[in-house]
Amino acid sequence: MELASRFFKVPVGSFFLLGPRGTGKTSWTQQHFPSALRVDLLDPATLREMAARPERLRERLGGLPGTETVVIDEVQKLPELLEVVHGLIEEKTGLRFVLTGSSARKLRRGGVNLLGGRATATTMHPFLAAELGQAFQLEEALRIGMDLLLAFRLPVFSRRAKRALAVHPKFFFFDAGVFRSIRPVGPLDSTAEIDGAALEGLVAQHLRAWCDLSAGGHQLHYWQTGTQVEVDFVIYGEGGLYALEVKNTDRVRPEDLRGLKSFGADYPESQRYLLYRGKERLLRDGILILPVKAFLQQIVPNTFPA
């Protein structure tokens, strides 16, 4: 089975590869480190053995001279094993460790310091549309979740604020499909409303990955004034200042541009986008209006659609 190419690049040295289930961490490590010693902590027998004697890892390596890379899957299941890894790195054995896990938070809750900076912390995001190419289907991406059940928060963009702003972060599920699968639905909930929130979440997922995979220290925010004028997403970094609004509609109304116009008045140097379900590419009042599917397929690390 041919694996889709990922934008994620192999870091130098040892590293944590964090990310929810279903993002392809195991498949990626198998593809890039086929000769590595693998320790799969999802296997009950392996977990029992390592939990009883974590130093068994050192013994296994002693019996396999010439090993260059060690992959430990789901390391958060046995944080104590990191003490052995830490020791091996400190001894300058030349070994590279690839440590996959669900989240840094789970490891820190177990009192682990992520090896004191001796291993880079990286994130494997869900697939971007551009990684899937022609296989990407917008409707399918909105409909199917990956059972990730993780979330993230966006802070309010407040740099050089010229007016009173909201103070609370905005909450998103890590994957758009998760939102659809767990959101309570009743007779007062319209399909368009649910689809709109799922579409916004899908765009958030892509923008968050873009910030993480691109150079320039970009950060993802949202913007909301004290009078509830809002822009869904703001990206700020060395590459520029971008403001994006997402609308689950195939026609753009004047009121759909209100938030972006207000943001542009405060930040005239910003590049402003409205993403919608229509098919035409438009420029209106300095705002670039793009089909959301085309935007998602074009956003790749270090390049922003224009």
HELIX and SHEET records of a PDB file:
HELIX    1   1 LYS A   25  HIS A   32  1                                   8    
HELIX    2   2 PRO A   44  ALA A   52  1                                   9    
HELIX    3   3 ARG A   56  GLY A   62  1                                   7    
HELIX    4   4 VAL A   75  LYS A   77  5                                   3    
HELIX    5   5 LEU A   81  GLU A   90  1                                  10    
HELIX    6   6 ALA A  104  ARG A  109  1                                   6    
HELIX    7   7 LEU A  114  GLY A  117  5                                   4    
HELIX    8   8 ALA A  129  LEU A  132  1                                   4    
HELIX    9   9 GLY A  133  ALA A  135  5                                   3    
HELIX   10  10 LEU A  138  ARG A  143  1                                   6    
HELIX   11  11 ALA A  176  ILE A  182  1                                   7    
HELIX   12  12 THR A  191  LEU A  213  1                                  23    
HELIX   13  13 PRO A  254  LEU A  257  5                                   4    
HELIX   14  14 ARG A  258  ASP A  266  1                                   9    
HELIX   15  15 VAL A  292  GLN A  298  1                                   7    
SHEET    1   A 5 LEU A  37  ASP A  40  0                                        
SHEET    2   A 5 THR A  69  ASP A  73  1                                        
SHEET    3   A 5 ARG A  96  GLY A 101  1                                        
SHEET    4   A 5 PHE A  15  LEU A  18  1                                        
SHEET    5   A 5 THR A 120  THR A 123  1                                        
SHEET    1   B 2 ALA A 151  LEU A 154  0                                        
SHEET    2   B 2 LYS A 170  PHE A 173 -1                                        
SHEET    1   C 6 GLN A 219  GLN A 224  0                                        
SHEET    2   C 6 GLU A 230  GLY A 237 -1                                        
SHEET    3   C 6 GLY A 240  VAL A 246 -1                                        
SHEET    4   C 6 GLN A 271  TYR A 276  1                                        
SHEET    5   C 6 ILE A 287  PRO A 291  1                                        
SHEET    6   C 6 LEU A 282  ARG A 284 -1                                        
END                                                                             
